[in-house]
Amino acid sequence: QVQLVESGGGLVQPGGSLRLSCEVSRNILSIMGWYRQAPGKERELVATITSGGTTRSADSVKGRFTISRDNAKNTVYLSMNDLKPEDTAVYYCNLNSFGRIYWGQGTQVTVSS
């Protein structure tokens, strides 16, 4: 069984920054990603990163959010800058290993003055 534990969410003012972390319980070849779900909306992709470091991200966060991973620590990060109120959501860590999907419990990010 693979477990994902997120941390780093919180309340931040518009224009501020946060860094989310997701620690995986064991080393596994995978594509890691961050998704988010705002109240009343569907869960959406934020960014993904392969084991080799290839990344992709949603247009809404390009230039502001950066996904990275430390394979030695089994951890993926999401650095979020210039946060906007519309970034408010529960952020979920995702792991896809050859079609086997795992999710973290989610961490709340609230952007408000």
C-alpha positions as CSV (number, residue, x, y, z in Angstrom):
1,Q,0.0,0.0,0.0
2,V,1.2,3.5,-0.9
3,Q,0.4,6.4,1.3
4,L,0.7,10.1,0.5
5,V,0.8,12.8,3.2
6,E,0.5,16.4,2.2
7,S,1.5,19.4,4.3
8,G,2.1,23.1,3.9
9,G,-1.4,24.5,3.3
10,G,-2.8,27.5,5.1
11,L,-4.1,31.0,4.9
12,V,-2.2,33.6,2.8
13,Q,-2.9,37.0,1.5
14,P,-3.2,37.7,-2.2
15,G,0.3,38.0,-3.8
16,G,1.8,35.7,-1.1
17,S,3.5,32.4,-1.4
18,L,3.2,28.9,-0.1
19,R,5.0,25.6,-0.6
20,L,3.1,22.3,-0.4
21,S,4.9,19.0,0.2
22,C,3.7,15.5,-0.4
23,E,5.7,12.6,1.1
24,V,5.2,9.2,-0.3
25,S,5.5,6.1,2.0
26,R,7.9,4.3,-0.4
27,N,10.0,4.7,-3.5
28,I,7.9,3.9,-6.5
29,L,8.4,4.7,-10.2
30,S,5.6,7.1,-10.9
31,I,4.1,10.3,-12.3
32,M,3.4,12.6,-9.4
33,G,0.9,15.5,-9.5
34,W,-1.1,18.1,-7.7
35,Y,-4.8,18.6,-8.2
36,R,-7.2,21.0,-6.6
37,Q,-10.8,21.3,-5.9
38,A,-12.6,24.5,-5.1
39,P,-16.1,24.5,-3.4
40,G,-18.8,23.6,-5.9
41,K,-16.2,22.8,-8.6
42,E,-14.7,19.7,-10.1
43,R,-11.2,18.5,-9.2
44,E,-8.7,19.9,-11.7
45,L,-5.1,19.3,-12.6
46,V,-2.6,21.8,-11.4
47,A,0.7,20.2,-12.4
48,T,2.5,16.9,-12.9
49,I,6.1,15.7,-12.9
50,T,7.6,12.4,-14.1
51,S,10.3,10.5,-12.3
52,G,12.7,12.0,-14.8
53,G,11.6,15.5,-14.0
54,T,9.4,16.4,-17.0
55,T,6.7,18.8,-15.9
56,R,3.5,20.1,-17.2
57,S,1.1,22.5,-15.6
58,A,-2.3,24.1,-16.1
59,D,-2.4,27.4,-18.0
60,S,-4.0,29.1,-15.0
61,V,-0.9,28.6,-12.9
62,K,1.9,28.8,-15.4
63,G,4.6,31.3,-14.4
64,R,3.3,31.2,-10.7
65,F,3.4,27.6,-9.6
66,T,6.4,25.2,-9.9
67,I,6.3,21.5,-9.3
68,S,9.4,19.6,-8.3
69,R,10.4,16.3,-6.7
70,D,13.2,14.9,-4.6
71,N,13.3,11.2,-5.4
72,A,15.8,10.5,-2.6
73,K,13.2,11.8,-0.1
74,N,10.2,10.4,-1.9
75,T,8.7,13.9,-1.8
76,V,7.0,16.1,-4.4
77,Y,6.6,19.9,-3.9
78,L,4.4,22.6,-5.2
79,S,5.8,26.1,-4.9
80,M,3.1,28.7,-5.3
81,N,3.8,32.3,-5.8
82,D,1.6,35.4,-6.5
83,L,-1.3,33.6,-5.1
84,K,-4.8,34.8,-6.1
85,P,-8.2,34.3,-4.4
86,E,-9.2,32.0,-7.2
87,D,-6.4,29.6,-6.1
88,T,-8.4,28.9,-3.0
89,A,-9.1,25.2,-2.9
90,V,-8.2,21.9,-1.3
91,Y,-5.0,20.7,-2.9
92,Y,-4.5,16.9,-3.4
93,C,-1.3,15.0,-4.1
94,N,-1.6,12.3,-6.7
95,L,0.6,9.4,-7.7
96,N,0.1,7.4,-10.9
97,S,2.3,4.3,-11.2
98,F,1.4,2.4,-14.3
99,G,-2.3,3.0,-13.9
100,R,-2.4,2.5,-10.2
101,I,-3.7,5.7,-8.7
102,Y,-3.2,7.0,-5.2
103,W,-4.4,10.2,-3.5
104,G,-3.4,12.1,-0.4
105,Q,-6.0,13.4,2.1
106,G,-5.8,17.0,0.8
107,T,-4.6,20.2,2.3
108,Q,-6.5,23.5,2.4
109,V,-5.1,26.6,0.7
110,T,-7.0,29.8,1.3
111,V,-6.0,33.1,-0.3
112,S,-7.8,36.0,1.3
113,S,-7.1,39.4,2.7
